């Protein structure tokens, strides 16, 4: 009962209830049963209060049966109301409350000799522990995985409802790119939506049932913004367990009108390219050969589809190299096409769009190589500022020679203020790096501001890392106190 009471403000969300269920809030929700809707905010507070009092009643043994029912009803309603909040143990409190209601756990003291009790709860407990032993965390026995699952509509690259598949414990995902396109059904106007707009969760990107619910919700909200009969298209790129980045759903299918059923496989889901799994070792080898300033993105795409991409001006020396199959690179602004086969590559112009069409009969595999020149220049400037501050604090900087050699070092081309002259004091723009307030009327330098922000973050990390056990316990209790007080 105590653990149930502690769970209500945290995992169940009482601490931020006003943010989730504010009246009039335009938000897409993901209930397990489509007809479930949240109550008005005042009634939601009342519901949480009943659940919280039920947990306290279970803990104290007060009005025990009524307390179990008071906890059970709201708990299962809230659990079924939002699939995105599920974990593989979310059902536990609901199941335990049901068992406690049958066990009569409010009793205390020795039972009279020869007294009888209800036998039903004990087989329930044995069955629960038996299932828990059979399905140990992270392991799915062969005879269980071979059992046909009727709810195939919830299967994706991993099978089962989100949060209730043991596969979730052995899979990691990384999303490179998510694009939501809408088309006006009357005018044909095409536009784009920010991924996650009208939602409070990020877990919809990996599950067909949630994508279907999200598209249906968007089709109801967009007409308020003068978009009639909207068509919604998703282009979700994801890598699972360090594989290639590939599409999860077909970007040509309008999910508003696409079929979906919990009892049949989803036709617009694209399969995981398992034949490319052996490439993971080679991808790791290719990444290990790169220097510290070069990044790589590995892409796999299906025949007949294309990837539209924009190379930011911050990315210098961006190139594309084909690892398998054949692609056609279309430079949109230059109106040029170039065909690339396995082992071939090309430079991509910065500040422009390009399209990569897969023209081979098999899925194509290619990689982007790029250097973030802006981030690299910023890192060099921050390093120079750190060295400058250390020299000044050590007495070898201000009014002394700044260079390591016999002459002062040249200023940075990207930021000339980093290295002052040989005998010149620090400029006003650089005084804040010594902890001094900037002079009145001095404009804050963006590089100095970034440097100070990073230093504060590093100091906070060091303080947390070096904190004693008592300090960590105090910080934990203070955080929980503010959560419960809210």
C-alpha positions as CSV (number, residue, x, y, z in Angstrom):
1,X,0.0,0.0,0.0
2,X,2.8,2.4,0.8
3,X,4.5,1.7,-2.6
4,X,1.2,2.2,-4.3
5,X,0.7,5.6,-2.6
6,X,4.2,6.7,-3.6
7,X,3.5,5.6,-7.2
8,X,0.5,7.8,-7.6
9,X,2.3,11.3,-7.7
10,X,5.2,9.9,-9.8
11,X,4.5,7.2,-12.3
12,X,0.8,7.8,-12.4
13,X,1.4,11.5,-13.0
14,X,-0.4,13.3,-10.2
15,X,2.5,15.7,-9.9
16,X,2.0,17.1,-13.4
17,X,-1.7,16.4,-13.9
18,X,-2.5,20.0,-14.9
19,X,0.0,19.7,-17.8
20,X,-1.5,16.5,-19.1
21,X,-5.2,17.0,-18.8
22,X,-5.7,20.8,-19.0
23,X,-9.2,21.6,-20.1
24,X,-9.3,22.7,-23.8
25,X,-5.8,21.4,-24.5
26,X,-5.4,20.2,-28.1
27,X,-3.5,17.0,-27.7
28,X,-3.5,13.6,-29.3
29,X,-3.8,10.7,-26.9
30,X,-3.2,7.0,-27.3
31,X,-5.7,4.9,-25.4
32,X,-5.8,1.1,-25.7
33,X,-9.6,1.2,-26.2
34,X,-10.6,3.9,-28.7
35,X,-13.7,5.0,-26.7
36,X,-11.7,6.0,-23.6
37,X,-11.5,9.8,-23.0
38,X,-10.0,11.8,-20.1
39,X,-12.4,13.4,-17.7
40,X,-12.4,17.2,-17.1
41,X,-9.4,18.3,-15.0
42,X,-11.4,18.7,-11.8
43,X,-12.8,15.3,-12.1
44,X,-9.3,13.9,-12.9
45,X,-8.1,15.4,-9.6
46,X,-10.9,13.7,-7.8
47,X,-10.1,10.4,-9.5
48,X,-6.5,10.6,-8.4
49,X,-7.6,11.5,-4.9
50,X,-9.8,8.4,-4.7
51,X,-6.9,6.3,-6.0
52,X,-4.4,7.8,-3.5
53,X,-6.8,7.3,-0.6
54,X,-7.4,3.8,-1.7
55,X,-3.6,3.1,-1.6
56,X,-3.5,4.6,1.9
57,X,-6.4,2.5,3.0
58,X,-4.7,-0.7,1.7
59,X,-1.5,0.3,3.6
60,X,-3.4,1.0,6.9
61,X,-6.0,-1.8,6.5
62,X,-8.8,0.8,6.9
63,X,-12.0,0.0,5.0
64,X,-9.9,-2.6,3.3
65,X,-12.2,-4.0,0.6
66,X,-13.5,-0.6,-0.3
67,X,-9.9,0.7,-0.5
68,X,-8.9,-2.0,-2.9
69,X,-11.9,-1.2,-5.2
70,X,-11.1,2.6,-4.8
71,X,-7.6,1.9,-6.0
72,X,-8.4,-0.7,-8.7
73,X,-11.0,1.2,-10.7
74,X,-9.0,4.5,-11.3
75,X,-5.7,2.6,-11.7
76,X,-6.9,0.5,-14.6
77,X,-8.8,3.4,-16.2
78,X,-5.6,5.5,-16.2
79,X,-3.5,2.7,-17.4
80,X,-5.7,2.0,-20.4
81,X,-6.0,5.7,-21.1
82,X,-2.4,6.1,-22.2
83,X,-0.3,3.4,-23.8
84,X,2.7,5.6,-24.1
85,X,3.2,5.5,-20.3
86,X,3.4,1.7,-20.1
87,X,6.4,-0.2,-18.9
88,X,6.7,-4.0,-18.7
89,X,5.7,-3.8,-15.0
90,X,2.8,-1.3,-15.3
91,X,0.2,-3.9,-14.7
92,X,1.8,-5.0,-11.4
93,X,0.0,-2.7,-9.0
94,X,-3.3,-3.4,-10.6
95,X,-2.8,-7.1,-10.4
96,X,-1.5,-6.9,-6.8
97,X,-4.5,-4.8,-5.7
98,X,-6.8,-7.4,-7.2
99,X,-5.1,-10.2,-5.4
100,X,-5.0,-8.3,-2.1
101,X,-8.8,-7.7,-2.4
102,X,-9.2,-11.5,-2.5
103,X,-6.6,-12.3,0.2
104,X,-8.0,-10.3,3.0
105,X,-4.6,-8.9,3.9
106,X,-6.1,-6.5,6.5
107,X,-6.1,-9.4,9.1
108,X,-3.5,-9.5,11.8
109,X,-2.8,-11.8,14.7
110,X,-2.8,-15.6,15.0
111,X,-5.7,-17.5,13.4
112,X,-7.7,-19.7,15.8
113,X,-6.7,-23.4,15.6
114,X,-8.9,-25.2,13.2
115,X,-10.1,-22.0,11.4
116,X,-10.7,-22.2,7.7
117,X,-9.9,-19.7,5.0
118,X,-10.7,-19.1,1.3
119,X,-8.5,-21.3,-0.9
120,X,-8.9,-19.3,-4.2
121,X,-6.2,-16.6,-3.5
122,X,-3.4,-19.2,-3.0
123,X,-3.7,-20.8,-6.5
124,X,-3.7,-17.2,-7.9
125,X,-0.5,-16.4,-6.1
126,X,1.1,-19.7,-7.2
127,X,0.1,-19.1,-10.8
128,X,1.4,-15.5,-10.7
129,X,4.8,-16.7,-9.4
130,X,4.8,-19.5,-11.9
131,X,4.3,-17.2,-14.8
132,X,7.0,-14.9,-13.4
133,X,9.4,-17.7,-13.2
134,X,8.6,-18.9,-16.7
135,X,8.9,-15.4,-18.2
136,X,12.1,-14.2,-16.6
137,X,13.0,-10.6,-17.6
138,X,14.7,-10.5,-20.9
139,X,14.1,-14.1,-21.9
140,X,11.2,-15.5,-23.9
141,X,11.1,-19.3,-23.8
142,X,10.9,-21.1,-27.2
143,X,7.5,-22.7,-26.5
144,X,6.1,-19.3,-25.6
145,X,7.4,-17.5,-28.7
146,X,5.9,-20.2,-30.9
147,X,2.4,-19.6,-29.6
148,X,0.3,-17.7,-32.2
149,X,-0.6,-14.2,-31.1
150,X,-4.0,-13.1,-32.3
151,X,-3.3,-9.3,-31.8
152,X,-0.9,-9.1,-34.8
153,X,-1.8,-5.5,-35.5
154,X,0.4,-4.5,-32.5
155,X,3.4,-6.2,-34.0
156,X,6.2,-4.1,-35.5
157,X,9.8,-4.9,-35.8
158,X,9.4,-6.2,-32.3
159,X,6.2,-8.1,-31.4
160,X,3.5,-7.3,-29.0
161,X,2.0,-4.2,-27.3
162,X,4.4,-1.5,-26.3
163,X,5.8,-2.2,-22.8
164,X,4.6,-5.8,-22.7
165,X,7.1,-7.4,-25.1
166,X,10.2,-8.9,-23.6
167,X,11.9,-7.7,-26.9
168,X,11.9,-4.2,-25.5
169,X,14.6,-5.2,-23.0
170,X,17.1,-6.2,-25.6
171,X,16.5,-3.6,-28.3
172,X,17.9,0.0,-28.6
173,X,16.6,2.5,-31.2
174,X,18.0,5.6,-32.7
175,X,15.9,8.0,-34.8
176,X,17.8,9.9,-37.4
177,X,14.9,11.6,-39.1
178,X,11.1,11.9,-38.8
179,X,9.0,13.8,-41.3
180,X,5.2,14.4,-41.2
181,X,3.7,15.6,-44.5
182,X,0.1,16.7,-44.9
183,X,-1.9,17.3,-48.1
184,X,-5.0,19.3,-48.3
185,X,-7.6,17.0,-49.9
186,X,-9.4,19.8,-51.7
187,X,-6.7,22.2,-52.8
188,X,-3.8,19.7,-53.0
189,X,-1.6,22.0,-50.9
190,X,1.4,20.2,-49.3
191,X,2.9,21.2,-46.0
192,X,4.9,19.7,-43.2
193,X,4.3,19.4,-39.4
194,X,6.8,19.4,-36.6
195,X,7.2,15.8,-35.4
196,X,5.4,15.4,-32.1
197,X,3.1,18.4,-32.6
198,X,-0.2,17.9,-30.5
199,X,1.4,15.1,-28.5
200,X,3.0,14.7,-25.1
201,X,5.1,11.7,-25.8
202,X,7.8,10.5,-28.2
203,X,6.9,6.8,-28.2
204,X,4.4,7.0,-31.1
205,X,7.2,6.9,-33.7
206,X,7.9,3.1,-33.3
207,X,4.4,1.6,-33.3
208,X,1.9,1.2,-36.0
209,X,-1.1,1.4,-33.8
210,X,0.0,4.7,-32.3
211,X,0.9,6.1,-35.8
212,X,-2.6,5.2,-36.9
213,X,-4.1,6.9,-33.8
214,X,-1.9,10.0,-34.3
215,X,-2.8,10.4,-38.0
216,X,-6.5,10.1,-37.2
217,X,-6.2,12.7,-34.4
218,X,-4.3,15.1,-36.8
219,X,-7.1,14.7,-39.4
220,X,-9.5,16.0,-36.8
221,X,-7.3,18.9,-35.6
222,X,-6.0,20.2,-38.9
223,X,-9.4,21.4,-40.3
224,X,-9.3,24.0,-37.5
225,X,-6.3,25.5,-39.3
226,X,-8.0,25.7,-42.7
227,X,-6.7,22.3,-44.0
228,X,-9.6,20.4,-45.4
229,X,-9.8,16.6,-45.7
230,X,-6.1,16.2,-44.7
231,X,-4.0,13.3,-45.8
232,X,-1.1,12.4,-43.5
233,X,2.1,10.7,-44.5
234,X,4.9,9.6,-42.1
235,X,8.5,9.1,-43.0
236,X,10.2,7.6,-40.0
237,X,13.9,6.6,-40.2
238,X,15.1,4.4,-37.3
239,X,18.1,2.2,-36.5
240,X,17.6,-0.8,-34.2
241,X,20.6,-2.3,-32.4
242,X,23.2,-0.4,-34.5
243,X,21.8,-1.5,-37.8
244,X,21.4,0.7,-40.9
245,X,18.9,3.6,-40.6
246,X,15.8,2.5,-42.6
247,X,12.2,3.4,-43.0
248,X,9.6,2.0,-40.6
249,X,6.5,2.8,-42.6
250,X,5.7,3.3,-46.3
251,X,5.9,7.1,-46.9
252,X,3.5,6.9,-49.9
253,X,0.6,5.7,-47.8
254,X,-2.0,8.1,-46.3
255,X,-2.3,6.7,-42.8
256,X,-5.7,8.5,-42.2
257,X,-7.3,6.1,-44.7
258,X,-4.9,3.2,-44.4
259,X,-6.3,0.0,-42.9
260,X,-5.4,-1.1,-39.5
261,X,-6.8,-3.9,-37.3
262,X,-5.5,-5.4,-34.0
263,X,-6.3,-8.8,-35.4
264,X,-4.3,-8.7,-38.7
265,X,-0.7,-7.7,-39.8
266,X,-0.3,-4.0,-40.7
267,X,0.2,-3.9,-44.6
268,X,1.9,-0.5,-44.7
269,X,4.7,-1.4,-42.3
270,X,8.1,-2.0,-44.0
271,X,10.0,-5.0,-43.0
272,X,13.2,-4.9,-41.0
273,X,16.1,-5.7,-43.3
274,X,17.4,-8.7,-41.4
275,X,19.7,-9.7,-44.3
276,X,21.8,-6.6,-43.6
277,X,22.4,-7.6,-39.9
278,X,25.9,-9.0,-40.7
279,X,26.9,-5.5,-41.8
280,X,26.9,-4.3,-38.2
281,X,30.5,-5.3,-37.6
282,X,31.6,-3.6,-40.8
283,X,29.8,-0.4,-39.9
284,X,31.6,-0.4,-36.6
285,X,34.9,-0.9,-38.4
286,X,34.1,2.0,-40.8
287,X,33.3,4.3,-37.9
288,X,36.5,3.3,-36.1
289,X,38.5,4.5,-39.1
290,X,37.1,8.1,-38.9
291,X,38.9,10.9,-37.1
292,X,37.3,12.6,-34.1
293,X,35.8,15.4,-36.2
294,X,34.1,13.3,-38.9
295,X,30.7,11.7,-38.4
296,X,29.0,9.0,-40.5
297,X,25.3,8.1,-41.0
298,X,24.5,4.7,-42.6
299,X,21.3,4.4,-44.7
300,X,19.4,1.5,-46.2
301,X,16.5,2.1,-48.5
302,X,14.0,0.1,-50.5
303,X,13.8,0.0,-54.3
304,X,11.5,2.6,-55.8
305,X,11.8,5.0,-52.8
306,X,14.0,8.1,-52.4
307,X,15.5,10.1,-49.6
308,X,15.2,13.9,-49.8
309,X,17.9,15.6,-47.7
310,X,19.3,19.0,-47.1
311,X,23.0,19.6,-46.4
312,X,23.4,22.5,-43.9
313,X,26.0,25.1,-44.5
314,X,27.5,24.2,-41.1
315,X,28.5,20.8,-42.5
316,X,31.6,21.0,-44.6
317,X,33.1,18.3,-46.8
318,X,29.9,16.3,-47.0
319,X,30.1,13.3,-49.2
320,X,28.0,10.2,-50.1
321,X,29.4,6.7,-50.7
322,X,27.5,3.7,-51.9
323,X,28.1,0.5,-50.0
324,X,25.6,-1.8,-51.8
325,X,23.2,-1.6,-54.8
326,X,22.8,1.4,-57.1
327,X,21.4,4.9,-56.5
328,X,20.7,8.0,-58.5
329,X,21.6,11.3,-56.8
330,X,19.5,14.2,-57.9
331,X,20.9,17.7,-57.2
332,X,17.7,19.7,-57.1
333,X,19.0,23.3,-57.6
334,X,21.6,22.3,-60.2
335,X,19.2,20.1,-62.2
336,X,21.8,17.4,-62.4
337,X,21.6,13.6,-61.9
338,X,24.5,11.2,-61.2
339,X,24.3,7.5,-61.0
340,X,26.5,5.7,-58.3
341,X,27.3,2.1,-58.0
342,X,28.8,0.1,-55.1
343,X,32.1,1.6,-54.0
344,X,31.5,5.0,-55.8
345,X,30.9,8.3,-54.1
346,X,30.6,12.1,-54.6
347,X,30.7,15.4,-52.8
348,X,27.4,17.1,-52.0
349,X,27.0,20.8,-52.2
350,X,26.3,22.6,-48.9
351,X,23.2,24.7,-48.5
352,X,21.2,22.7,-51.1
353,X,18.7,19.9,-51.3
354,X,19.4,16.6,-53.0
355,X,17.5,13.4,-53.5
356,X,18.9,9.8,-53.4
357,X,16.8,7.4,-55.5
358,X,17.3,3.7,-55.1
359,X,17.3,2.3,-58.6
360,X,18.6,-1.2,-58.0
361,X,16.4,-4.2,-57.6
362,X,17.7,-4.9,-54.1
363,X,17.8,-2.5,-51.2
364,X,20.6,0.1,-51.5
365,X,23.0,0.9,-48.7
366,X,25.0,4.1,-48.6
367,X,26.7,6.3,-46.0
368,X,27.0,10.1,-45.4
369,X,30.4,11.5,-44.3
370,X,30.4,15.0,-42.9
371,X,32.3,17.4,-40.7
372,X,30.4,20.0,-38.6
373,X,32.8,22.9,-39.3
374,X,30.8,25.3,-37.1
375,X,30.9,23.1,-34.1
376,X,34.6,22.4,-34.7
377,X,35.4,26.1,-34.8
378,X,33.4,26.7,-31.7
379,X,35.2,23.9,-29.9
380,X,38.6,25.4,-30.8
381,X,37.5,28.8,-29.6
382,X,36.3,27.3,-26.3
383,X,39.6,25.5,-25.8
384,X,41.5,28.7,-26.5
385,X,39.3,30.5,-23.9
386,X,40.0,27.8,-21.3
387,X,43.8,28.0,-21.9
388,X,43.6,31.8,-21.7
389,X,41.8,31.8,-18.4
390,X,44.3,29.3,-16.9
391,X,47.2,31.4,-18.1
392,X,45.7,34.6,-16.5
393,X,45.0,32.8,-13.2
394,X,48.5,31.4,-13.1
395,X,50.0,34.8,-13.6
396,X,51.4,34.1,-17.1
397,X,48.7,35.9,-19.1
398,X,47.6,39.5,-18.6
399,X,50.4,42.1,-19.1
400,X,52.7,39.2,-20.0
401,X,53.6,37.3,-23.1
402,X,50.6,35.3,-24.3
403,X,52.4,32.9,-26.6
404,X,54.2,29.7,-25.7
405,X,57.1,30.7,-28.0
406,X,58.9,34.1,-28.1
407,X,56.1,35.9,-30.0
408,X,52.4,36.2,-29.4
409,X,50.2,33.6,-31.2
410,X,48.0,34.8,-34.0
411,X,44.3,35.4,-33.3
412,X,41.7,32.9,-34.4
413,X,40.2,33.7,-37.8
414,X,36.8,32.7,-36.6
415,X,37.0,34.8,-33.4
416,X,39.8,37.4,-33.4
417,X,39.1,38.4,-29.7
418,X,40.4,35.2,-28.3
419,X,44.1,36.1,-28.2
420,X,44.9,39.7,-27.1
421,X,48.0,41.5,-28.0
422,X,51.3,40.7,-26.3
423,X,51.1,43.2,-23.5
424,X,47.5,44.3,-23.8
425,X,45.1,43.6,-20.9
426,X,42.0,41.4,-21.5
427,X,39.4,43.2,-23.6
428,X,36.1,44.0,-21.8
429,X,34.4,41.2,-23.7
430,X,36.6,38.6,-22.2
431,X,36.6,39.8,-18.6
432,X,33.6,37.5,-17.6
433,X,35.8,34.4,-18.1
434,X,37.6,35.4,-14.9
435,X,34.3,35.7,-13.0
436,X,34.1,39.5,-13.3
437,X,30.9,41.2,-14.4
438,X,31.0,42.7,-17.9
439,X,31.4,46.5,-18.0
440,X,28.3,48.5,-18.4
441,X,27.4,49.0,-22.1
442,X,29.5,46.0,-23.2
443,X,27.7,43.6,-25.5
444,X,28.0,40.0,-24.4
445,X,30.2,38.0,-26.8
446,X,28.3,34.8,-27.9
447,X,31.5,32.6,-27.7
448,X,32.2,33.8,-24.1
449,X,28.5,33.2,-23.2
450,X,28.8,29.6,-24.5
451,X,32.0,29.1,-22.7
452,X,30.5,30.3,-19.3
453,X,27.5,28.1,-19.9
454,X,29.6,25.0,-20.5
455,X,31.8,25.8,-17.4
456,X,28.7,26.0,-15.2
457,X,27.5,22.7,-16.6
458,X,30.8,21.0,-15.9
459,X,31.0,22.4,-12.4
460,X,27.5,21.1,-11.7
461,X,28.4,17.7,-13.0
462,X,31.5,17.6,-10.9
463,X,29.6,18.7,-7.8
464,X,27.1,15.9,-8.3
465,X,29.8,13.4,-9.0
466,X,31.8,14.3,-5.9
467,X,28.8,14.7,-3.6
468,X,28.7,12.6,-0.4
469,X,26.1,10.0,0.3
470,X,24.3,12.5,2.7
471,X,24.3,15.2,0.0
472,X,22.9,12.8,-2.6
473,X,20.2,11.6,-0.2
474,X,19.3,15.2,0.6
475,X,19.0,16.1,-3.1
476,X,16.8,13.1,-3.7
477,X,14.5,13.8,-0.8
478,X,14.2,17.4,-1.7
479,X,13.3,16.5,-5.3
480,X,10.6,14.1,-4.0
481,X,9.4,16.7,-1.5
482,X,8.7,19.3,-4.2
483,X,7.1,16.6,-6.3
484,X,4.7,15.6,-3.6
485,X,4.1,19.2,-2.5
486,X,3.1,20.1,-6.0
